[in-house]
């Protein structure tokens, strides 16, 4: 993550899953690992959908908002667009 430490103590030098990020956390997409996501989608379909949303290697990501119930879904800025994604699917996005 390339941000100041958040309330949950994320390390600045270690990869983190987007699904574990908190509001205000920022990072750069390092990889998509659809096996980590717990989506009802098939892994190949989840990977394809995330890529279509803009989660490609090198994309800048910032968590803008968290849902009230269970902090889900999350609003995320990916480069210049803002999308909402479920945390269970965001677990497939690895950030640095």
C-alpha positions, 0 to 999 in steps of 0.5 A, spaced: 500 500 500 502 506 498 498 510 503 499 512 511 498 507 515 490 505 516 486 504 523 487 496 522 495 497 521 496 495 514 503 494 512 506 499 507 511 494 504 506 488 503 501 486 498 494 486 501 487 484 498 483 489 496 477 486 500 481 487 507 482 495 505 479 500 509 476 507 507 482 512 505 487 506 503 490 506 496 494 502 492 496 499 485 494 493 483 499 488 483 495 482 480 488 478 480 488 472 484 480 469 482 482 463 487 482 468 493 475 471 492 469 467 495 464 470 489 459 465 487 462 466 480 467 462 477 474 464 477 475 465 470 468 469 470 470 473 476 477 475 473 474 477 467 469 482 470 474 485 475 479 486 468 473 489 465 472 494 471 479 496 470 483 492 475 489 491 471 496 491 473 498 498 475 492 501 476 491 506 482 486 504 487 483 508 492 477 506 497 472 511 497 466 509 501 464 502 505 457 500 506 454 501 512 452 493 514 458 489 514 462 495 510 459 492 504 459 493 498 465 498 497 466 504 493 473 504 489 476 509 485 480 505 479 484 510 475 479 515 473 473 511 474 468 510 481 465 503 481 462 499 487 464 492 488 463 486 493 468 485 498 468 478 497 470 479 490 475 484 492 479 479 495 481 477 488 485 483 487 492 484 490 494 491 491 501 493 493 
